[in-house]
Amino acid sequence: MTAISSGPDRYRRNVGLMLIAPDRRIFVGRRTRQHEAWQMPQGGVDDDETPVEAACRELWEEVGTTKALLLRESAQWLTYEVPEAMRPASWKGRWLGQAQRWFALAFTGRDSDIDIAAHDQEFDAWQWMGAGEMLERIVPFKRPTYVAVVEEFRDLVK
């Protein structure tokens, strides 16, 4: 994981969302067809949108809710490399990994306001986790980025 000032050419521009419950636990979803892969919501930034617009869209697409308030944006872009064997075919060799801008969001709804099946379903399960448990369950290649995100938003989570 490297901190950078803007998305570099060999990394896909992306946003990550730390959705925080009132009890300060974090929303984490289990990737469809990858039962060992838990992660916070994330997704690409389209050419015609800003990172904050992408964050709002990804919240709706992956979590199925708009019930959140923006608390903070990460100070820098953070990168991680995806192992070559795991890189999506749709990348066609353009990217080594992702450059992410992270957003901390306060969840303002109820659990029943979350609908992970509302769109193209990225997660087949979800739960609220404390920061420590979340870091233990994240796939290893993303862990350094997640550690940096938890550290940056430490005052918001438990």
DRENPALO-60696 format. One line per 4 residues: their letters; for each residue x, y, z negated of N, C-alpha, C. Coordinates in Angstrom, 3 decimals. Each point is the difference from the previous one (the first is absolute). Example, Ala and Ser with C-alpha at 12.3 -4.5 7.8 and 13.67 -1.06 7.14 Angstrom:
BEGIN
AS> 13.190,-5.690,-7.800,-0.890,1.190,0.000,0.900,1.200,0.000 ~ -0.350,1.050,0.720,0.820,1.190,-0.060,-0.770,1.090,-0.730 $
END
This chain:
BEGIN
MTAI> 0.848,-1.172,0.000,-0.848,1.172,0.000,0.885,1.223,0.000 ~ -0.338,0.950,0.856,0.749,1.228,0.125,-0.973,1.165,-0.012 ~ 0.359,1.071,-0.662,-0.806,1.205,0.043,0.472,0.841,1.184 ~ -0.932,0.518,0.773,0.330,0.826,1.154,-0.928,1.203,0.034 $
SSGP> 0.319,0.997,0.805,-0.828,1.206,0.036,-1.131,-0.087,1.021 ~ 0.136,-0.850,1.011,-1.080,-0.205,0.966,0.137,-1.392,0.581 ~ -1.061,-0.504,0.622,0.020,-1.351,0.544,1.049,-0.165,1.089 ~ 1.003,-0.861,-0.169,1.025,-0.176,1.026,-0.522,-0.798,1.189 $
DRYR> 0.719,0.099,1.109,-0.443,-0.615,1.246,-0.216,-1.504,-0.093 ~ 0.813,-0.719,-0.731,-0.084,-1.462,-0.033,-0.943,-0.522,-1.083 ~ -0.743,0.910,-0.640,-0.962,-0.379,-1.032,-1.366,0.570,0.347 ~ -1.003,-0.834,-0.099,-1.377,0.393,0.302,-0.522,0.923,-1.100 $
RNVG> -0.554,1.142,0.388,-0.577,0.924,-0.983,-1.233,-0.638,-0.622 ~ -0.076,0.064,-1.327,-0.976,-0.756,-0.747,-0.335,0.758,-1.278 ~ -1.162,-0.283,-0.564,-0.356,0.538,-1.315,-0.282,-1.156,-0.946 ~ 0.250,0.228,-1.265,-0.345,-0.958,-1.044,-0.889,0.687,-1.016 $
LMLI> -0.921,-0.777,-0.588,-0.964,0.550,-0.946,0.103,-0.692,-1.345 ~ 0.264,0.766,-1.030,-0.082,-0.517,-1.361,-1.334,0.478,-0.552 ~ -1.011,-0.872,0.078,-1.334,0.312,-0.501,-0.044,-0.397,-1.470 ~ -0.262,0.971,-0.858,0.140,-0.184,-1.442,-1.371,0.048,-0.677 $
APDR> -0.306,-1.055,-0.748,-1.258,-0.089,-0.740,0.039,0.923,-1.221 ~ -1.173,0.301,-0.581,-0.024,0.832,-1.204,0.864,-0.556,-1.145 ~ 0.172,-1.325,-0.059,0.836,-0.574,-1.065,1.478,-0.072,0.407 ~ 0.346,0.641,1.107,1.377,0.171,0.487,0.603,-1.254,0.631 $
RIFV> -0.841,-0.998,0.312,0.476,-1.143,0.777,-0.081,0.353,1.485 ~ 0.656,-0.797,0.827,0.187,0.285,1.420,-0.768,-1.017,0.849 ~ -0.660,0.470,1.061,-0.669,-0.876,0.951,1.057,-0.737,0.831 ~ -0.136,-1.326,0.060,0.909,-0.820,0.797,-0.853,-1.031,0.744 $
GRRT> 0.271,-0.157,1.287,-0.722,-0.956,0.822,0.895,-1.143,0.443 ~ -0.619,-1.162,0.194,0.725,-1.173,0.514,-0.220,-0.069,1.503 ~ 1.096,-0.020,0.746,-0.076,-0.007,1.465,-0.758,-1.221,0.498 ~ -0.894,0.226,0.954,-0.723,-1.093,0.631,1.007,-0.934,0.667 $
RQHE> -0.151,-1.275,-0.205,0.846,-1.049,0.575,1.434,0.000,-0.544 ~ 0.281,0.776,-1.022,1.328,0.001,-0.629,-0.204,0.048,-1.512 ~ -0.439,-1.112,-0.575,-0.443,0.007,-1.393,1.071,0.337,-1.018 ~ 1.256,-0.013,0.393,1.051,0.398,-0.928,0.307,1.496,0.119 $
AWQM> -0.620,0.683,0.965,0.334,1.392,0.294,-1.046,0.966,-0.563 ~ 0.305,0.584,-1.143,-0.827,1.032,-0.604,0.659,1.341,0.291 ~ -0.831,1.030,0.206,0.553,1.322,0.251,-1.037,1.071,-0.266 ~ 0.469,1.231,-0.138,-0.895,1.140,-0.037,-0.405,0.299,1.448 $
PQGG> -1.129,0.675,0.204,-0.420,0.327,1.371,1.057,0.851,0.703 ~ 0.151,-0.244,1.284,0.934,0.775,0.806,-0.409,-0.109,1.460 ~ 0.501,0.899,0.823,-0.308,-0.068,1.417,0.695,1.084,0.783 ~ 0.010,-0.174,1.300,0.702,0.915,0.895,-0.644,1.371,0.085 $
VDDD> 0.834,0.974,0.348,-0.450,1.365,0.245,-0.170,0.142,1.509 ~ -1.215,0.273,0.434,-0.265,0.190,1.425,0.640,1.301,0.487 ~ 0.248,0.073,1.303,0.657,1.177,0.581,-0.753,1.292,-0.261 ~ -1.315,-0.060,-0.089,-0.820,1.204,-0.137,-0.402,0.310,-1.442 $
ETPV> 0.677,-0.586,-0.980,-0.400,0.251,-1.388,1.209,0.276,-0.886 ~ -0.269,0.690,-1.086,1.026,0.262,-1.007,0.042,-1.193,-0.957 ~ 1.056,-0.119,-0.795,0.025,-1.090,-0.978,-1.190,0.012,-0.964 ~ -0.436,1.155,-0.458,-1.137,0.016,-0.931,-1.285,-0.436,0.705 $
EAAC> -0.161,0.353,1.269,-1.160,-0.484,0.756,0.068,-1.520,0.163 ~ 1.201,-0.514,0.267,0.168,-1.458,0.120,-0.321,-0.683,-1.325 ~ 0.408,0.614,-1.109,-0.281,-0.581,-1.319,-1.508,-0.098,-0.232 ~ -0.739,1.041,0.347,-1.461,-0.027,-0.168,-0.619,-1.084,0.883 $
RELW> 0.457,-0.098,1.235,-0.526,-1.021,0.910,0.313,-1.398,-0.512 ~ 1.237,-0.220,-0.450,0.384,-1.326,-0.493,-0.775,-0.379,-1.254 ~ -0.295,0.960,-0.860,-0.811,-0.284,-1.189,-1.355,-0.558,0.430 ~ -0.612,0.615,0.990,-1.291,-0.465,0.487,0.122,-1.350,0.697 $
EEVG> 1.021,-0.153,0.867,0.135,-1.221,0.786,0.396,-1.218,-0.842 ~ 0.918,0.171,-0.937,0.517,-1.157,-0.742,-0.710,-0.259,-1.313 ~ -0.469,1.057,-0.652,-0.648,-0.164,-1.301,-1.520,0.119,0.119 ~ -0.457,0.650,1.062,-1.436,0.117,0.227,-0.678,0.998,-0.910 $
TTKA> 0.743,1.030,-0.392,-0.576,1.030,-0.855,0.609,1.355,0.343 ~ -0.709,1.048,-0.390,0.537,1.364,0.088,0.008,0.634,-1.393 ~ -0.271,-0.796,-1.003,-0.137,0.509,-1.365,1.366,0.102,-0.677 ~ 0.712,1.066,0.364,1.324,0.222,-0.564,0.374,1.466,0.135 $
LLLR> 0.837,0.441,-0.901,0.538,1.361,0.029,1.509,-0.081,0.160 ~ 0.551,0.834,0.876,1.439,0.050,0.201,0.660,0.633,-1.218 ~ 0.936,-0.727,-0.595,0.736,0.510,-1.156,1.359,0.557,0.392 ~ 0.701,-0.732,0.873,1.373,0.386,0.313,0.464,-0.705,1.263 $
ESAQ> 0.918,0.647,0.709,0.670,-0.579,1.157,1.465,-0.207,-0.355 ~ 0.581,-1.094,0.473,1.411,-0.256,-0.290,0.865,1.133,0.550 ~ 1.093,0.250,-0.670,0.895,1.099,0.375,0.729,-0.275,1.307 ~ 0.218,-1.283,0.316,0.768,-0.360,1.182,-0.647,-1.187,0.706 $
WLTY> 0.419,-0.200,1.231,-0.327,-1.224,0.714,0.885,-1.102,-0.562 ~ -0.545,-1.193,-0.157,0.750,-1.162,-0.468,-0.036,-1.053,1.095 ~ 1.093,-0.691,0.214,0.033,-1.017,1.053,0.247,-1.382,-0.579 ~ -0.482,-0.995,0.741,0.393,-1.385,-0.262,0.055,-0.720,1.329 $
EVPE> 0.887,-0.984,0.086,0.101,-0.825,1.190,-0.848,-1.246,-0.179 ~ -0.675,-0.389,1.075,-0.769,-1.232,0.021,0.916,-1.088,0.542 ~ 0.098,-1.147,-0.677,0.832,-1.083,0.546,-0.377,-0.281,1.447 ~ 0.995,-0.216,0.820,-0.234,-0.141,1.446,-1.078,-1.023,0.337 $
AMRP> 0.007,-1.132,-0.681,-0.984,-1.053,0.285,-1.427,0.415,-0.361 ~ -0.154,1.050,-0.811,-1.329,0.444,-0.446,-0.487,1.251,0.730 ~ 0.803,0.550,0.880,-0.407,1.218,0.709,-1.142,-0.316,0.957 ~ -1.048,0.832,-0.022,-1.141,-0.256,0.884,0.390,0.035,1.480 $
ASWK> -0.587,-0.883,0.772,0.255,-0.033,1.442,-0.381,1.331,0.646 ~ -1.009,0.666,-0.555,-0.456,1.275,0.565,1.071,1.093,-0.082 ~ 0.990,-0.188,-0.859,1.086,0.977,-0.093,0.922,-0.066,1.215 ~ 0.038,-1.146,0.679,0.794,-0.199,1.218,1.450,0.453,-0.158 $
GRWL> 0.568,-0.244,-1.180,1.399,0.330,-0.247,0.291,1.475,-0.211 ~ -1.025,0.850,-0.044,0.229,1.449,-0.166,0.473,0.369,-1.397 ~ -0.486,-0.726,-1.031,0.268,0.412,-1.373,0.676,-1.101,-0.800 ~ 0.848,0.437,-0.932,0.647,-0.906,-0.944,-0.856,-0.183,-1.250 $
GQAQ> -0.835,0.989,-0.264,-0.824,-0.017,-1.206,-0.900,1.217,-0.018 ~ -0.284,0.480,-1.210,-0.944,1.100,-0.159,0.641,1.146,-0.779 ~ -0.362,1.215,0.385,0.317,1.211,-0.768,-1.328,0.464,-0.574 ~ -0.095,0.037,-1.314,-1.286,0.247,-0.652,-0.006,1.285,-0.813 $
RWFA> -1.126,0.687,0.099,-0.327,1.093,-0.908,-1.045,-0.567,-0.937 ~ 0.199,0.100,-1.299,-0.907,-0.595,-0.978,-0.895,1.054,-0.634 ~ -1.226,-0.434,-0.320,-0.996,0.872,-0.616,-0.564,-0.684,-1.242 ~ -0.014,0.729,-1.117,-0.656,-0.475,-1.216,-1.420,0.554,0.015 $
LAFT> -0.982,-0.901,-0.174,-1.413,0.361,0.050,-0.706,-0.501,-1.253 ~ -0.839,0.829,-0.580,-0.820,-0.415,-1.142,-1.304,-0.577,0.531 ~ -0.290,-1.262,-0.327,-1.252,-0.628,0.404,-1.123,0.579,-0.845 ~ -1.036,0.507,0.661,-1.096,0.668,-0.696,-1.304,-0.794,0.035 $
GRDS> 0.052,-1.193,0.581,-1.211,-0.797,0.106,-0.045,-1.135,-1.001 ~ -0.830,-0.973,0.342,-0.118,-1.249,-0.758,0.574,-1.108,0.857 ~ 0.315,-1.126,-0.609,0.518,-1.129,0.780,-0.945,-0.368,1.140 ~ -1.293,0.150,-0.201,-0.976,-0.335,1.041,0.081,0.944,1.200 $
DIDI> 0.710,1.120,-0.128,0.195,0.924,1.118,1.133,-0.435,0.920 ~ 0.723,-1.042,-0.391,1.095,-0.521,0.815,-0.551,-1.130,0.867 ~ 0.280,0.089,1.310,-0.470,-1.008,0.946,1.116,-0.320,0.991 ~ 0.849,-0.957,-0.366,1.155,-0.322,0.850,-0.404,-0.638,1.324 $
AAHD> -1.260,-0.377,0.153,-0.494,-0.591,1.255,-0.733,1.026,0.868 ~ 0.071,1.274,-0.340,-0.750,1.025,0.726,0.505,0.204,1.424 ~ 1.250,-0.305,0.247,0.609,0.225,1.314,0.800,-1.235,0.386 ~ 0.963,0.147,0.896,0.886,-1.128,0.314,0.705,-0.381,-1.295 $
QEFD> -0.375,-1.118,-0.544,0.405,-0.359,-1.354,1.486,-0.323,-0.084 ~ 0.733,0.833,-0.742,1.434,-0.199,-0.221,0.261,-0.837,-1.249 ~ -0.937,0.053,-0.952,0.142,-0.719,-1.264,-1.130,-1.015,-0.138 ~ 0.322,-1.149,-0.616,-1.067,-0.973,-0.284,-0.334,-0.040,-1.483 $
AWQW> 0.746,0.736,-0.806,-0.261,0.117,-1.438,0.658,1.293,-0.475 ~ -0.469,0.489,-1.145,0.628,1.182,-0.583,-0.176,-0.050,-1.501 ~ 0.845,0.763,-0.691,-0.137,0.145,-1.448,0.760,1.230,-0.464 ~ -0.323,0.410,-1.217,0.742,1.080,-0.656,1.147,-0.641,-0.762 $
MGAG> 1.199,0.545,0.131,1.176,-0.537,-0.701,0.768,1.138,-0.659 ~ 0.633,-0.330,-1.115,0.959,0.916,-0.581,1.216,0.081,0.907 ~ 0.782,1.055,-0.135,1.157,0.204,0.878,0.981,-1.173,-0.068 ~ 0.270,-0.506,-1.186,0.951,-1.101,-0.140,-0.462,-1.261,0.715 $
EMLE> -1.269,-0.375,-0.190,-0.529,-1.185,0.675,0.018,0.193,1.515 ~ -0.370,1.193,0.456,-0.003,0.276,1.430,1.402,-0.174,0.585 ~ 1.003,0.521,-0.672,1.369,-0.111,0.509,0.470,-1.460,0.059 ~ -0.455,-0.821,-0.931,0.368,-1.418,0.012,-0.617,-0.744,1.180 $
RIVP> -1.157,0.455,0.483,-0.742,-0.747,1.020,0.206,0.511,1.421 ~ 0.701,1.100,0.155,0.256,0.577,1.322,1.058,-0.827,0.718 ~ -0.152,-0.149,1.317,0.997,-0.743,0.766,1.363,0.658,-0.189 ~ 1.061,-0.802,-0.109,1.319,0.534,-0.350,0.513,1.134,0.896 $
FKRP> -0.258,-0.049,1.305,0.577,1.037,0.863,-0.637,1.375,-0.214 ~ -1.186,0.053,-0.618,-0.638,1.279,-0.305,0.283,0.477,-1.426 ~ 0.523,-0.871,-0.831,0.130,0.314,-1.423,0.800,1.277,-0.277 ~ 1.159,0.236,0.635,0.728,1.248,-0.311,-0.815,1.265,0.285 $
TYVA> -0.780,-0.007,1.059,-0.862,1.146,0.296,-1.063,0.152,-1.072 ~ -0.612,-1.114,-0.399,-1.035,0.053,-1.027,0.558,0.467,-1.344 ~ 1.207,-0.409,-0.323,0.643,0.474,-1.231,0.150,1.527,0.055 ~ 0.435,0.516,1.146,0.162,1.450,0.152,-1.340,0.721,-0.115 $
VVEE> -1.051,-0.570,0.561,-1.333,0.614,-0.065,-0.510,0.003,-1.445 ~ 0.141,-1.127,-0.685,-0.433,-0.062,-1.402,0.782,1.012,-0.831 ~ 1.280,0.119,0.235,0.815,0.958,-0.748,-0.475,1.421,0.266 ~ -0.272,0.316,1.250,-0.434,1.369,0.342,-1.350,0.338,-0.623 $
FRDL> -0.906,-0.978,-0.073,-1.341,0.225,-0.534,-0.160,-0.577,-1.417 ~ 1.099,-0.262,-0.684,0.020,-0.674,-1.309,-0.974,0.630,-0.985 ~ -0.116,1.310,-0.023,-0.868,0.670,-0.977,-1.488,-0.256,0.265 ~ -0.337,-0.555,1.161,-1.389,-0.228,0.368,-0.487,-1.413,-0.256 $
VK> 0.943,-0.938,-0.204,-0.343,-1.421,-0.106,0.524,-0.582,-1.310 ~ -0.465,-1.257,-0.289,0.536,-0.677,-1.186,0.696,-1.268,0.392 $
END
